[in-house]
């Protein structure tokens, strides 16, 4: 997981943090431009768009338009949404080819059903996990975003989010709300064994079930950390159990341990004693 120190979302709300000084970095810092372009390229690759066919794409958290530049280079048309006026001003100064919309993704996507052939988002989704105002509820804002995004995508399309999750709980919050909104899919982790190159991509399918792409660096991680984390409705069986709670039972413990393994955590090996009920002490 990404480190919790010096995280931008802990400093200020996005519309405050991305001021004029911060926005300039996205047009002047060559290293930042290179990283944004690489992540955009990978996100488009995971979209699995038809070859040689221009598509109409949505860029959520488009910022200064660096990811949009790559979309234009690939021959696609796009609309970018961002909450920061300073970042959108930089995009306008750079004369990006896409259309720009000022908006808070937590308020939902204001587009007609089936408008887009796909969606990408670079380093934006984790901002919705923070309550910047007393009226903000991260689960509700995430659900509002995902449900309106689902509606605006054509059936059979994908949405790919590159994000920096703070912890496993944040990942579960995000994926749970995406499922509630109708998406299927999961997390693709590139270079899971590298502290610097490791990248998280949430790959969502709209109106269909698909096979998750393999994460990069899979040849070195097959025997250690899985680079795919697929989510589904498997946990619902615990909620539907009548009588005693399924929590703390063997199945619940095994599933929790397996989930932590997929997240790259160190977990003790399963034995015949795992989840065994202990005798009461007198």
Secondary structure, 3 states (H helix, E strand, C coil): CCCCCCCHHHCCCHHHHCCHHHHHHHHHCHHHHHHHHHHHHHHHHHHCCCCCCCCEEEEECCCCCHHHHHHHHCCCEEEEEECCHHHHHHHHHCCCCCEEEECCHHHCCCCCCCCEEEEEEECCHHHHHCCCCCCCCHHHHHHHHHHHHHHHEEEEEEEEEEECCCCHHHHHHHHHHHHHCCCEEEEEEECCCCCCCCEEEEEEECCCCCCCCCCCCHHHCCCCCCCEEEECCCCHHHHCCCCCCCCCCHHHHHHHHHHHHHCCCCCCCCCCCCCCCCCCCC
